[in-house]
Structures are given as structure tokens and as C-alpha cells.
Amino acid sequence: MIHDLSKILMGIGVGLFLLGILLYAGSGWGLGRLPGDFVFRNRHVTFYFPLATSLVISLLLTLVLYILNLLKR
């Protein structure tokens, strides 16, 4: 049981690491500054809502997981 949990935690760690690399590299591709990303600035407050970036990342993750599910069968 502990052996299975350790594999799951290592998988989550590797997944987060790869996601971090993707987001870091994605900033050079324009992720975070897409036309549907909203930025509201006031004198003392800045509110950032990355709607378009969230949709693009969700679409890419859905596609990757769909392909992995097809390969798993």
C-alpha cells in the first residue's frame, strides 16, 4: 500500500514539474497575455484573470489525456 502511494506521489511530482516547465516556456509563447486574458488595474490593486490562457491549457490537457487513454486501451 505504501509502495503504491509513493508511486502516485512521485507521479504527481513529475507532473507538476512538467507543468511548471510548460508554463515557464509558455510565457515566451504568449501564454498569459492572450486577447481573452483580463487585467484590471487600479492605483493600488491589480486583478488578473487569465480566461483565454486557462481555456488553452485545459484544451491541451484534455487532448493529451484523451490520447493517453486511447494508448492505454
Predicted model as a PDB file, atoms N, CA, C, CB and O in Angstrom, pLDDT in the B-factor column:
MODEL        1                                                                  
ATOM      1  N   MET A   1       0.823  -1.193   0.000  1.00 77.00           N  
ATOM      2  CA  MET A   1       0.000   0.000   0.000  1.00 77.00           C  
ATOM      3  C   MET A   1       0.867   1.256   0.000  1.00 77.00           C  
ATOM      4  CB  MET A   1      -0.936  -0.001   1.205  1.00 77.00           C  
ATOM      5  O   MET A   1       0.598   2.189  -0.756  1.00 77.00           O  
ATOM      6  N   ILE A   2       1.885   1.290   0.824  1.00 79.00           N  
ATOM      7  CA  ILE A   2       2.760   2.458   0.873  1.00 79.00           C  
ATOM      8  C   ILE A   2       3.550   2.567  -0.431  1.00 79.00           C  
ATOM      9  CB  ILE A   2       3.720   2.375   2.086  1.00 79.00           C  
ATOM     10  O   ILE A   2       3.846   3.666  -0.899  1.00 79.00           O  
ATOM     11  N   HIS A   3       3.884   1.418  -1.007  1.00 82.00           N  
ATOM     12  CA  HIS A   3       4.606   1.412  -2.281  1.00 82.00           C  
ATOM     13  C   HIS A   3       3.763   2.066  -3.382  1.00 82.00           C  
ATOM     14  CB  HIS A   3       4.983  -0.033  -2.682  1.00 82.00           C  
ATOM     15  O   HIS A   3       4.283   2.826  -4.199  1.00 82.00           O  
ATOM     16  N   ASP A   4       2.461   1.766  -3.398  1.00 85.00           N  
ATOM     17  CA  ASP A   4       1.562   2.373  -4.385  1.00 85.00           C  
ATOM     18  C   ASP A   4       1.414   3.869  -4.156  1.00 85.00           C  
ATOM     19  CB  ASP A   4       0.191   1.705  -4.337  1.00 85.00           C  
ATOM     20  O   ASP A   4       1.397   4.648  -5.109  1.00 85.00           O  
ATOM     21  N   LEU A   5       1.308   4.272  -2.894  1.00 88.00           N  
ATOM     22  CA  LEU A   5       1.182   5.694  -2.568  1.00 88.00           C  
ATOM     23  C   LEU A   5       2.421   6.460  -2.990  1.00 88.00           C  
ATOM     24  CB  LEU A   5       0.935   5.882  -1.072  1.00 88.00           C  
ATOM     25  O   LEU A   5       2.323   7.583  -3.485  1.00 88.00           O  
ATOM     26  N   SER A   6       3.594   5.853  -2.793  1.00 89.00           N  
ATOM     27  CA  SER A   6       4.824   6.541  -3.188  1.00 89.00           C  
ATOM     28  C   SER A   6       4.886   6.726  -4.700  1.00 89.00           C  
ATOM     29  CB  SER A   6       6.052   5.763  -2.702  1.00 89.00           C  
ATOM     30  O   SER A   6       5.359   7.756  -5.179  1.00 89.00           O  
ATOM     31  N   LYS A   7       4.413   5.738  -5.452  1.00 87.00           N  
ATOM     32  CA  LYS A   7       4.382   5.886  -6.916  1.00 87.00           C  
ATOM     33  C   LYS A   7       3.434   6.996  -7.335  1.00 87.00           C  
ATOM     34  CB  LYS A   7       3.966   4.569  -7.583  1.00 87.00           C  
ATOM     35  O   LYS A   7       3.738   7.769  -8.243  1.00 87.00           O  
ATOM     36  N   ILE A   8       2.294   7.075  -6.678  1.00 87.00           N  
ATOM     37  CA  ILE A   8       1.320   8.120  -7.004  1.00 87.00           C  
ATOM     38  C   ILE A   8       1.904   9.499  -6.703  1.00 87.00           C  
ATOM     39  CB  ILE A   8       0.005   7.909  -6.213  1.00 87.00           C  
ATOM     40  O   ILE A   8       1.780  10.419  -7.511  1.00 87.00           O  
ATOM     41  N   LEU A   9       2.540   9.641  -5.542  1.00 90.00           N  
ATOM     42  CA  LEU A   9       3.118  10.938  -5.176  1.00 90.00           C  
ATOM     43  C   LEU A   9       4.262  11.331  -6.103  1.00 90.00           C  
ATOM     44  CB  LEU A   9       3.612  10.906  -3.735  1.00 90.00           C  
ATOM     45  O   LEU A   9       4.403  12.504  -6.448  1.00 90.00           O  
ATOM     46  N   MET A  10       5.080  10.362  -6.510  1.00 91.00           N  
ATOM     47  CA  MET A  10       6.149  10.672  -7.461  1.00 91.00           C  
ATOM     48  C   MET A  10       5.569  11.068  -8.818  1.00 91.00           C  
ATOM     49  CB  MET A  10       7.096   9.468  -7.618  1.00 91.00           C  
ATOM     50  O   MET A  10       6.097  11.964  -9.477  1.00 91.00           O  
ATOM     51  N   GLY A  11       4.500  10.416  -9.237  1.00 87.00           N  
ATOM     52  CA  GLY A  11       3.852  10.782 -10.492  1.00 87.00           C  
ATOM     53  C   GLY A  11       3.281  12.186 -10.454  1.00 87.00           C  
ATOM     54  O   GLY A  11       3.391  12.939 -11.421  1.00 87.00           O  
ATOM     55  N   ILE A  12       2.665  12.536  -9.320  1.00 91.00           N  
ATOM     56  CA  ILE A  12       2.132  13.889  -9.161  1.00 91.00           C  
ATOM     57  C   ILE A  12       3.264  14.906  -9.187  1.00 91.00           C  
ATOM     58  CB  ILE A  12       1.331  14.011  -7.849  1.00 91.00           C  
ATOM     59  O   ILE A  12       3.135  15.970  -9.792  1.00 91.00           O  
ATOM     60  N   GLY A  13       4.373  14.578  -8.528  1.00 91.00           N  
ATOM     61  CA  GLY A  13       5.527  15.480  -8.508  1.00 91.00           C  
ATOM     62  C   GLY A  13       6.104  15.707  -9.892  1.00 91.00           C  
ATOM     63  O   GLY A  13       6.405  16.839 -10.271  1.00 91.00           O  
ATOM     64  N   VAL A  14       6.257  14.634 -10.640  1.00 90.00           N  
ATOM     65  CA  VAL A  14       6.782  14.750 -12.009  1.00 90.00           C  
ATOM     66  C   VAL A  14       5.807  15.541 -12.875  1.00 90.00           C  
ATOM     67  CB  VAL A  14       7.034  13.345 -12.625  1.00 90.00           C  
ATOM     68  O   VAL A  14       6.220  16.369 -13.687  1.00 90.00           O  
ATOM     69  N   GLY A  15       4.509  15.283 -12.699  1.00 85.00           N  
ATOM     70  CA  GLY A  15       3.506  16.020 -13.464  1.00 85.00           C  
ATOM     71  C   GLY A  15       3.543  17.511 -13.172  1.00 85.00           C  
ATOM     72  O   GLY A  15       3.453  18.325 -14.092  1.00 85.00           O  
ATOM     73  N   LEU A  16       3.675  17.881 -11.890  1.00 89.00           N  
ATOM     74  CA  LEU A  16       3.763  19.298 -11.530  1.00 89.00           C  
ATOM     75  C   LEU A  16       5.041  19.931 -12.074  1.00 89.00           C  
ATOM     76  CB  LEU A  16       3.705  19.464 -10.009  1.00 89.00           C  
ATOM     77  O   LEU A  16       5.032  21.084 -12.506  1.00 89.00           O  
ATOM     78  N   PHE A  17       6.132  19.179 -12.053  1.00 91.00           N  
ATOM     79  CA  PHE A  17       7.387  19.681 -12.598  1.00 91.00           C  
ATOM     80  C   PHE A  17       7.250  19.968 -14.093  1.00 91.00           C  
ATOM     81  CB  PHE A  17       8.519  18.675 -12.350  1.00 91.00           C  
ATOM     82  O   PHE A  17       7.666  21.021 -14.577  1.00 91.00           O  
ATOM     83  N   LEU A  18       6.658  19.012 -14.816  1.00 86.00           N  
ATOM     84  CA  LEU A  18       6.471  19.206 -16.257  1.00 86.00           C  
ATOM     85  C   LEU A  18       5.506  20.352 -16.549  1.00 86.00           C  
ATOM     86  CB  LEU A  18       5.957  17.920 -16.902  1.00 86.00           C  
ATOM     87  O   LEU A  18       5.702  21.101 -17.506  1.00 86.00           O  
ATOM     88  N   LEU A  19       4.472  20.488 -15.733  1.00 80.00           N  
ATOM     89  CA  LEU A  19       3.542  21.605 -15.896  1.00 80.00           C  
ATOM     90  C   LEU A  19       4.253  22.934 -15.656  1.00 80.00           C  
ATOM     91  CB  LEU A  19       2.347  21.458 -14.935  1.00 80.00           C  
ATOM     92  O   LEU A  19       4.003  23.911 -16.362  1.00 80.00           O  
ATOM     93  N   GLY A  20       5.132  22.973 -14.668  1.00 84.00           N  
ATOM     94  CA  GLY A  20       5.911  24.186 -14.405  1.00 84.00           C  
ATOM     95  C   GLY A  20       6.806  24.553 -15.569  1.00 84.00           C  
ATOM     96  O   GLY A  20       6.919  25.724 -15.931  1.00 84.00           O  
ATOM     97  N   ILE A  21       7.444  23.550 -16.156  1.00 85.00           N  
ATOM     98  CA  ILE A  21       8.289  23.806 -17.329  1.00 85.00           C  
ATOM     99  C   ILE A  21       7.447  24.318 -18.490  1.00 85.00           C  
ATOM    100  CB  ILE A  21       9.048  22.527 -17.746  1.00 85.00           C  
ATOM    101  O   ILE A  21       7.841  25.251 -19.189  1.00 85.00           O  
ATOM    102  N   LEU A  22       6.281  23.697 -18.690  1.00 78.00           N  
ATOM    103  CA  LEU A  22       5.388  24.128 -19.773  1.00 78.00           C  
ATOM    104  C   LEU A  22       4.939  25.575 -19.568  1.00 78.00           C  
ATOM    105  CB  LEU A  22       4.159  23.200 -19.858  1.00 78.00           C  
ATOM    106  O   LEU A  22       4.934  26.362 -20.515  1.00 78.00           O  
ATOM    107  N   LEU A  23       4.566  25.926 -18.352  1.00 75.00           N  
ATOM    108  CA  LEU A  23       4.123  27.295 -18.096  1.00 75.00           C  
ATOM    109  C   LEU A  23       5.265  28.291 -18.227  1.00 75.00           C  
ATOM    110  CB  LEU A  23       3.506  27.397 -16.713  1.00 75.00           C  
ATOM    111  O   LEU A  23       5.071  29.401 -18.723  1.00 75.00           O  
ATOM    112  N   TYR A  24       6.457  27.896 -17.782  1.00 81.00           N  
ATOM    113  CA  TYR A  24       7.616  28.781 -17.908  1.00 81.00           C  
ATOM    114  C   TYR A  24       7.960  29.004 -19.380  1.00 81.00           C  
ATOM    115  CB  TYR A  24       8.832  28.194 -17.157  1.00 81.00           C  
ATOM    116  O   TYR A  24       8.220  30.131 -19.802  1.00 81.00           O  
ATOM    117  N   ALA A  25       7.957  27.924 -20.153  1.00 80.00           N  
ATOM    118  CA  ALA A  25       8.252  28.052 -21.582  1.00 80.00           C  
ATOM    119  C   ALA A  25       7.095  28.732 -22.309  1.00 80.00           C  
ATOM    120  CB  ALA A  25       8.533  26.669 -22.204  1.00 80.00           C  
ATOM    121  O   ALA A  25       7.307  29.450 -23.286  1.00 80.00           O  
ATOM    122  N   GLY A  26       5.874  28.504 -21.832  1.00 72.00           N  
ATOM    123  CA  GLY A  26       4.696  29.082 -22.466  1.00 72.00           C  
ATOM    124  C   GLY A  26       4.643  30.591 -22.358  1.00 72.00           C  
ATOM    125  O   GLY A  26       4.025  31.253 -23.191  1.00 72.00           O  
ATOM    126  N   SER A  27       5.287  31.143 -21.338  1.00 70.00           N  
ATOM    127  CA  SER A  27       5.279  32.602 -21.220  1.00 70.00           C  
ATOM    128  C   SER A  27       6.018  33.244 -22.391  1.00 70.00           C  
ATOM    129  CB  SER A  27       5.914  33.038 -19.890  1.00 70.00           C  
ATOM    130  O   SER A  27       5.715  34.375 -22.769  1.00 70.00           O  
ATOM    131  N   GLY A  28       6.972  32.539 -22.958  1.00 72.00           N  
ATOM    132  CA  GLY A  28       7.671  33.035 -24.150  1.00 72.00           C  
ATOM    133  C   GLY A  28       6.821  32.919 -25.397  1.00 72.00           C  
ATOM    134  O   GLY A  28       7.070  33.607 -26.387  1.00 72.00           O  
ATOM    135  N   TRP A  29       5.814  32.047 -25.359  1.00 72.00           N  
ATOM    136  CA  TRP A  29       4.917  31.857 -26.498  1.00 72.00           C  
ATOM    137  C   TRP A  29       3.700  32.760 -26.432  1.00 72.00           C  
ATOM    138  CB  TRP A  29       4.474  30.418 -26.575  1.00 72.00           C  
ATOM    139  O   TRP A  29       2.870  32.732 -27.341  1.00 72.00           O  
ATOM    140  N   GLY A  30       3.570  33.554 -25.388  1.00 73.00           N  
ATOM    141  CA  GLY A  30       2.434  34.454 -25.273  1.00 73.00           C  
ATOM    142  C   GLY A  30       1.368  33.977 -24.310  1.00 73.00           C  
ATOM    143  O   GLY A  30       0.372  34.672 -24.109  1.00 73.00           O  
ATOM    144  N   LEU A  31       1.551  32.796 -23.701  1.00 72.00           N  
ATOM    145  CA  LEU A  31       0.568  32.364 -22.703  1.00 72.00           C  
ATOM    146  C   LEU A  31       0.600  33.339 -21.539  1.00 72.00           C  
ATOM    147  CB  LEU A  31       0.854  30.906 -22.216  1.00 72.00           C  
ATOM    148  O   LEU A  31       1.671  33.733 -21.077  1.00 72.00           O  
ATOM    149  N   GLY A  32      -0.556  33.719 -21.076  1.00 73.00           N  
ATOM    150  CA  GLY A  32      -0.641  34.709 -20.014  1.00 73.00           C  
ATOM    151  C   GLY A  32      -0.899  36.102 -20.537  1.00 73.00           C  
ATOM    152  O   GLY A  32      -1.206  37.014 -19.769  1.00 73.00           O  
ATOM    153  N   ARG A  33      -0.777  36.272 -21.845  1.00 81.00           N  
ATOM    154  CA  ARG A  33      -1.045  37.581 -22.457  1.00 81.00           C  
ATOM    155  C   ARG A  33      -1.924  37.431 -23.691  1.00 81.00           C  
ATOM    156  CB  ARG A  33       0.273  38.285 -22.830  1.00 81.00           C  
ATOM    157  O   ARG A  33      -1.798  38.197 -24.647  1.00 81.00           O  
ATOM    158  N   LEU A  34      -2.799  36.459 -23.668  1.00 84.00           N  
ATOM    159  CA  LEU A  34      -3.696  36.237 -24.803  1.00 84.00           C  
ATOM    160  C   LEU A  34      -4.814  37.276 -24.803  1.00 84.00           C  
ATOM    161  CB  LEU A  34      -4.289  34.810 -24.760  1.00 84.00           C  
ATOM    162  O   LEU A  34      -5.071  37.895 -23.770  1.00 84.00           O  
ATOM    163  N   PRO A  35      -5.484  37.482 -25.934  1.00 89.00           N  
ATOM    164  CA  PRO A  35      -6.518  38.511 -26.016  1.00 89.00           C  
ATOM    165  C   PRO A  35      -7.685  38.328 -25.039  1.00 89.00           C  
ATOM    166  CB  PRO A  35      -7.052  38.549 -27.400  1.00 89.00           C  
ATOM    167  O   PRO A  35      -8.339  39.313 -24.696  1.00 89.00           O  
ATOM    168  N   GLY A  36      -7.966  37.115 -24.585  1.00 89.00           N  
ATOM    169  CA  GLY A  36      -9.067  36.901 -23.656  1.00 89.00           C  
ATOM    170  C   GLY A  36      -8.667  36.965 -22.190  1.00 89.00           C  
ATOM    171  O   GLY A  36      -9.490  36.690 -21.317  1.00 89.00           O  
ATOM    172  N   ASP A  37      -7.418  37.322 -21.903  1.00 90.00           N  
ATOM    173  CA  ASP A  37      -6.955  37.461 -20.525  1.00 90.00           C  
ATOM    174  C   ASP A  37      -7.258  38.876 -20.046  1.00 90.00           C  
ATOM    175  CB  ASP A  37      -5.431  37.149 -20.408  1.00 90.00           C  
ATOM    176  O   ASP A  37      -6.875  39.855 -20.686  1.00 90.00           O  
ATOM    177  N   PHE A  38      -7.939  38.969 -18.931  1.00 91.00           N  
ATOM    178  CA  PHE A  38      -8.383  40.264 -18.416  1.00 91.00           C  
ATOM    179  C   PHE A  38      -7.452  40.768 -17.325  1.00 91.00           C  
ATOM    180  CB  PHE A  38      -9.811  40.166 -17.880  1.00 91.00           C  
ATOM    181  O   PHE A  38      -7.071  40.024 -16.421  1.00 91.00           O  
ATOM    182  N   VAL A  39      -7.094  42.033 -17.421  1.00 91.00           N  
ATOM    183  CA  VAL A  39      -6.285  42.691 -16.396  1.00 91.00           C  
ATOM    184  C   VAL A  39      -7.001  43.972 -16.011  1.00 91.00           C  
ATOM    185  CB  VAL A  39      -4.820  42.982 -16.899  1.00 91.00           C  
ATOM    186  O   VAL A  39      -7.248  44.836 -16.853  1.00 91.00           O  
ATOM    187  N   PHE A  40      -7.331  44.087 -14.730  1.00 92.00           N  
ATOM    188  CA  PHE A  40      -7.958  45.290 -14.205  1.00 92.00           C  
ATOM    189  C   PHE A  40      -6.973  45.944 -13.249  1.00 92.00           C  
ATOM    190  CB  PHE A  40      -9.317  44.969 -13.493  1.00 92.00           C  
ATOM    191  O   PHE A  40      -6.553  45.340 -12.262  1.00 92.00           O  
ATOM    192  N   ARG A  41      -6.606  47.191 -13.554  1.00 93.00           N  
ATOM    193  CA  ARG A  41      -5.627  47.900 -12.725  1.00 93.00           C  
ATOM    194  C   ARG A  41      -6.274  49.126 -12.097  1.00 93.00           C  
ATOM    195  CB  ARG A  41      -4.389  48.312 -13.561  1.00 93.00           C  
ATOM    196  O   ARG A  41      -7.003  49.883 -12.737  1.00 93.00           O  
ATOM    197  N   ASN A  42      -5.979  49.280 -10.844  1.00 93.00           N  
ATOM    198  CA  ASN A  42      -6.378  50.457 -10.088  1.00 93.00           C  
ATOM    199  C   ASN A  42      -5.092  51.062  -9.535  1.00 93.00           C  
ATOM    200  CB  ASN A  42      -7.413  50.103  -8.935  1.00 93.00           C  
ATOM    201  O   ASN A  42      -4.005  50.549  -9.802  1.00 93.00           O  
ATOM    202  N   ARG A  43      -5.198  52.123  -8.783  1.00 92.00           N  
ATOM    203  CA  ARG A  43      -3.985  52.724  -8.230  1.00 92.00           C  
ATOM    204  C   ARG A  43      -3.243  51.769  -7.307  1.00 92.00           C  
ATOM    205  CB  ARG A  43      -4.328  53.995  -7.478  1.00 92.00           C  
ATOM    206  O   ARG A  43      -2.013  51.726  -7.320  1.00 92.00           O  
ATOM    207  N   HIS A  44      -3.976  51.006  -6.512  1.00 94.00           N  
ATOM    208  CA  HIS A  44      -3.338  50.164  -5.504  1.00 94.00           C  
ATOM    209  C   HIS A  44      -3.563  48.673  -5.722  1.00 94.00           C  
ATOM    210  CB  HIS A  44      -3.836  50.543  -4.150  1.00 94.00           C  
ATOM    211  O   HIS A  44      -2.962  47.858  -5.022  1.00 94.00           O  
ATOM    212  N   VAL A  45      -4.401  48.300  -6.663  1.00 95.00           N  
ATOM    213  CA  VAL A  45      -4.769  46.896  -6.835  1.00 95.00           C  
ATOM    214  C   VAL A  45      -4.692  46.521  -8.315  1.00 95.00           C  
ATOM    215  CB  VAL A  45      -6.191  46.626  -6.276  1.00 95.00           C  
ATOM    216  O   VAL A  45      -5.105  47.286  -9.186  1.00 95.00           O  
ATOM    217  N   THR A  46      -4.162  45.341  -8.577  1.00 93.00           N  
ATOM    218  CA  THR A  46      -4.184  44.778  -9.919  1.00 93.00           C  
ATOM    219  C   THR A  46      -4.839  43.410  -9.835  1.00 93.00           C  
ATOM    220  CB  THR A  46      -2.745  44.683 -10.528  1.00 93.00           C  
ATOM    221  O   THR A  46      -4.429  42.572  -9.032  1.00 93.00           O  
ATOM    222  N   PHE A  47      -5.854  43.179 -10.660  1.00 93.00           N  
ATOM    223  CA  PHE A  47      -6.555  41.900 -10.699  1.00 93.00           C  
ATOM    224  C   PHE A  47      -6.338  41.298 -12.076  1.00 93.00           C  
ATOM    225  CB  PHE A  47      -8.081  42.067 -10.384  1.00 93.00           C  
ATOM    226  O   PHE A  47      -6.623  41.933 -13.091  1.00 93.00           O  
ATOM    227  N   TYR A  48      -5.837  40.080 -12.109  1.00 90.00           N  
ATOM    228  CA  TYR A  48      -5.519  39.406 -13.363  1.00 90.00           C  
ATOM    229  C   TYR A  48      -6.365  38.144 -13.446  1.00 90.00           C  
ATOM    230  CB  TYR A  48      -3.993  39.071 -13.465  1.00 90.00           C  
ATOM    231  O   TYR A  48      -6.341  37.316 -12.535  1.00 90.00           O  
ATOM    232  N   PHE A  49      -7.115  37.995 -14.542  1.00 91.00           N  
ATOM    233  CA  PHE A  49      -7.958  36.829 -14.749  1.00 91.00           C  
ATOM    234  C   PHE A  49      -7.618  36.222 -16.108  1.00 91.00           C  
ATOM    235  CB  PHE A  49      -9.471  37.205 -14.661  1.00 91.00           C  
ATOM    236  O   PHE A  49      -8.080  36.722 -17.134  1.00 91.00           O  
ATOM    237  N   PRO A  50      -6.806  35.136 -16.137  1.00 89.00           N  
ATOM    238  CA  PRO A  50      -6.331  34.560 -17.406  1.00 89.00           C  
ATOM    239  C   PRO A  50      -7.339  33.588 -18.022  1.00 89.00           C  
ATOM    240  CB  PRO A  50      -5.005  33.842 -17.187  1.00 89.00           C  
ATOM    241  O   PRO A  50      -7.098  32.381 -18.049  1.00 89.00           O  
ATOM    242  N   LEU A  51      -8.447  34.098 -18.507  1.00 92.00           N  
ATOM    243  CA  LEU A  51      -9.512  33.253 -19.046  1.00 92.00           C  
ATOM    244  C   LEU A  51      -9.066  32.500 -20.300  1.00 92.00           C  
ATOM    245  CB  LEU A  51     -10.739  34.097 -19.361  1.00 92.00           C  
ATOM    246  O   LEU A  51      -9.226  31.281 -20.363  1.00 92.00           O  
ATOM    247  N   ALA A  52      -8.522  33.176 -21.278  1.00 91.00           N  
ATOM    248  CA  ALA A  52      -8.114  32.533 -22.532  1.00 91.00           C  
ATOM    249  C   ALA A  52      -6.971  31.557 -22.296  1.00 91.00           C  
ATOM    250  CB  ALA A  52      -7.698  33.587 -23.569  1.00 91.00           C  
ATOM    251  O   ALA A  52      -6.958  30.474 -22.881  1.00 91.00           O  
ATOM    252  N   THR A  53      -6.016  31.915 -21.456  1.00 87.00           N  
ATOM    253  CA  THR A  53      -4.913  31.014 -21.146  1.00 87.00           C  
ATOM    254  C   THR A  53      -5.424  29.758 -20.467  1.00 87.00           C  
ATOM    255  CB  THR A  53      -3.880  31.711 -20.261  1.00 87.00           C  
ATOM    256  O   THR A  53      -4.949  28.662 -20.764  1.00 87.00           O  
ATOM    257  N   SER A  54      -6.377  29.894 -19.566  1.00 88.00           N  
ATOM    258  CA  SER A  54      -6.956  28.734 -18.890  1.00 88.00           C  
ATOM    259  C   SER A  54      -7.658  27.816 -19.884  1.00 88.00           C  
ATOM    260  CB  SER A  54      -7.939  29.183 -17.803  1.00 88.00           C  
ATOM    261  O   SER A  54      -7.549  26.594 -19.783  1.00 88.00           O  
ATOM    262  N   LEU A  55      -8.366  28.386 -20.829  1.00 92.00           N  
ATOM    263  CA  LEU A  55      -9.048  27.575 -21.837  1.00 92.00           C  
ATOM    264  C   LEU A  55      -8.055  26.832 -22.743  1.00 92.00           C  
ATOM    265  CB  LEU A  55      -9.964  28.458 -22.684  1.00 92.00           C  
ATOM    266  O   LEU A  55      -8.281  25.672 -23.087  1.00 92.00           O  
ATOM    267  N   VAL A  56      -6.975  27.487 -23.123  1.00 88.00           N  
ATOM    268  CA  VAL A  56      -5.968  26.851 -23.974  1.00 88.00           C  
ATOM    269  C   VAL A  56      -5.295  25.704 -23.222  1.00 88.00           C  
ATOM    270  CB  VAL A  56      -4.913  27.884 -24.440  1.00 88.00           C  
ATOM    271  O   VAL A  56      -5.124  24.620 -23.779  1.00 88.00           O  
ATOM    272  N   ILE A  57      -4.914  25.928 -21.973  1.00 85.00           N  
ATOM    273  CA  ILE A  57      -4.274  24.881 -21.183  1.00 85.00           C  
ATOM    274  C   ILE A  57      -5.235  23.722 -20.951  1.00 85.00           C  
ATOM    275  CB  ILE A  57      -3.782  25.442 -19.840  1.00 85.00           C  
ATOM    276  O   ILE A  57      -4.833  22.560 -21.019  1.00 85.00           O  
ATOM    277  N   SER A  58      -6.493  24.025 -20.680  1.00 92.00           N  
ATOM    278  CA  SER A  58      -7.493  22.976 -20.482  1.00 92.00           C  
ATOM    279  C   SER A  58      -7.676  22.151 -21.747  1.00 92.00           C  
ATOM    280  CB  SER A  58      -8.830  23.584 -20.054  1.00 92.00           C  
ATOM    281  O   SER A  58      -7.778  20.926 -21.680  1.00 92.00           O  
ATOM    282  N   LEU A  59      -7.718  22.805 -22.886  1.00 93.00           N  
ATOM    283  CA  LEU A  59      -7.859  22.098 -24.159  1.00 93.00           C  
ATOM    284  C   LEU A  59      -6.659  21.194 -24.424  1.00 93.00           C  
ATOM    285  CB  LEU A  59      -8.028  23.097 -25.306  1.00 93.00           C  
ATOM    286  O   LEU A  59      -6.825  20.050 -24.849  1.00 93.00           O  
ATOM    287  N   LEU A  60      -5.461  21.698 -24.179  1.00 87.00           N  
ATOM    288  CA  LEU A  60      -4.257  20.893 -24.397  1.00 87.00           C  
ATOM    289  C   LEU A  60      -4.201  19.694 -23.453  1.00 87.00           C  
ATOM    290  CB  LEU A  60      -3.008  21.753 -24.217  1.00 87.00           C  
ATOM    291  O   LEU A  60      -3.873  18.588 -23.881  1.00 87.00           O  
ATOM    292  N   LEU A  61      -4.518  19.903 -22.171  1.00 87.00           N  
ATOM    293  CA  LEU A  61      -4.511  18.798 -21.220  1.00 87.00           C  
ATOM    294  C   LEU A  61      -5.575  17.762 -21.551  1.00 87.00           C  
ATOM    295  CB  LEU A  61      -4.718  19.319 -19.809  1.00 87.00           C  
ATOM    296  O   LEU A  61      -5.341  16.562 -21.410  1.00 87.00           O  
ATOM    297  N   THR A  62      -6.736  18.215 -21.988  1.00 94.00           N  
ATOM    298  CA  THR A  62      -7.797  17.288 -22.391  1.00 94.00           C  
ATOM    299  C   THR A  62      -7.347  16.442 -23.573  1.00 94.00           C  
ATOM    300  CB  THR A  62      -9.084  18.055 -22.748  1.00 94.00           C  
ATOM    301  O   THR A  62      -7.590  15.236 -23.601  1.00 94.00           O  
ATOM    302  N   LEU A  63      -6.702  17.055 -24.535  1.00 93.00           N  
ATOM    303  CA  LEU A  63      -6.208  16.335 -25.703  1.00 93.00           C  
ATOM    304  C   LEU A  63      -5.136  15.315 -25.313  1.00 93.00           C  
ATOM    305  CB  LEU A  63      -5.649  17.320 -26.732  1.00 93.00           C  
ATOM    306  O   LEU A  63      -5.166  14.176 -25.781  1.00 93.00           O  
ATOM    307  N   VAL A  64      -4.206  15.711 -24.472  1.00 87.00           N  
ATOM    308  CA  VAL A  64      -3.140  14.806 -24.034  1.00 87.00           C  
ATOM    309  C   VAL A  64      -3.717  13.628 -23.254  1.00 87.00           C  
ATOM    310  CB  VAL A  64      -2.111  15.560 -23.170  1.00 87.00           C  
ATOM    311  O   VAL A  64      -3.331  12.483 -23.493  1.00 87.00           O  
ATOM    312  N   LEU A  65      -4.630  13.892 -22.333  1.00 89.00           N  
ATOM    313  CA  LEU A  65      -5.217  12.815 -21.545  1.00 89.00           C  
ATOM    314  C   LEU A  65      -6.089  11.904 -22.402  1.00 89.00           C  
ATOM    315  CB  LEU A  65      -6.035  13.389 -20.399  1.00 89.00           C  
ATOM    316  O   LEU A  65      -6.156  10.702 -22.146  1.00 89.00           O  
ATOM    317  N   TYR A  66      -6.745  12.445 -23.398  1.00 92.00           N  
ATOM    318  CA  TYR A  66      -7.537  11.629 -24.319  1.00 92.00           C  
ATOM    319  C   TYR A  66      -6.631  10.678 -25.110  1.00 92.00           C  
ATOM    320  CB  TYR A  66      -8.342  12.532 -25.284  1.00 92.00           C  
ATOM    321  O   TYR A  66      -6.942   9.497 -25.268  1.00 92.00           O  
ATOM    322  N   ILE A  67      -5.528  11.200 -25.594  1.00 91.00           N  
ATOM    323  CA  ILE A  67      -4.578  10.372 -26.344  1.00 91.00           C  
ATOM    324  C   ILE A  67      -3.969   9.296 -25.446  1.00 91.00           C  
ATOM    325  CB  ILE A  67      -3.464  11.246 -26.954  1.00 91.00           C  
ATOM    326  O   ILE A  67      -3.839   8.144 -25.862  1.00 91.00           O  
ATOM    327  N   LEU A  68      -3.596   9.662 -24.221  1.00 86.00           N  
ATOM    328  CA  LEU A  68      -3.061   8.673 -23.278  1.00 86.00           C  
ATOM    329  C   LEU A  68      -4.096   7.590 -22.962  1.00 86.00           C  
ATOM    330  CB  LEU A  68      -2.611   9.364 -21.980  1.00 86.00           C  
ATOM    331  O   LEU A  68      -3.745   6.419 -22.818  1.00 86.00           O  
ATOM    332  N   ASN A  69      -5.346   7.974 -22.857  1.00 88.00           N  
ATOM    333  CA  ASN A  69      -6.410   6.999 -22.597  1.00 88.00           C  
ATOM    334  C   ASN A  69      -6.578   6.052 -23.786  1.00 88.00           C  
ATOM    335  CB  ASN A  69      -7.742   7.720 -22.297  1.00 88.00           C  
ATOM    336  O   ASN A  69      -6.830   4.863 -23.594  1.00 88.00           O  
ATOM    337  N   LEU A  70      -6.443   6.560 -25.005  1.00 90.00           N  
ATOM    338  CA  LEU A  70      -6.525   5.701 -26.185  1.00 90.00           C  
ATOM    339  C   LEU A  70      -5.364   4.708 -26.245  1.00 90.00           C  
ATOM    340  CB  LEU A  70      -6.546   6.550 -27.451  1.00 90.00           C  
ATOM    341  O   LEU A  70      -5.543   3.550 -26.622  1.00 90.00           O  
ATOM    342  N   LEU A  71      -4.167   5.180 -25.865  1.00 85.00           N  
ATOM    343  CA  LEU A  71      -3.000   4.309 -25.876  1.00 85.00           C  
ATOM    344  C   LEU A  71      -3.051   3.260 -24.775  1.00 85.00           C  
ATOM    345  CB  LEU A  71      -1.742   5.130 -25.738  1.00 85.00           C  
ATOM    346  O   LEU A  71      -2.469   2.183 -24.909  1.00 85.00           O  
ATOM    347  N   LYS A  72      -3.738   3.568 -23.700  1.00 82.00           N  
ATOM    348  CA  LYS A  72      -3.838   2.668 -22.556  1.00 82.00           C  
ATOM    349  C   LYS A  72      -4.717   1.467 -22.862  1.00 82.00           C  
ATOM    350  CB  LYS A  72      -4.381   3.410 -21.348  1.00 82.00           C  
ATOM    351  O   LYS A  72      -4.508   0.399 -22.288  1.00 82.00           O  
ATOM    352  N   ARG A  73      -5.680   1.607 -23.736  1.00 79.00           N  
ATOM    353  CA  ARG A  73      -6.634   0.535 -24.043  1.00 79.00           C  
ATOM    354  C   ARG A  73      -6.006  -0.593 -24.781  1.00 79.00           C  
ATOM    355  CB  ARG A  73      -7.775   1.058 -24.838  1.00 79.00           C  
ATOM    356  O   ARG A  73      -6.681  -1.568 -25.110  1.00 79.00           O  
TER     357      ARG A  73                                                      
ENDMDL                                                                          
END                                                                             
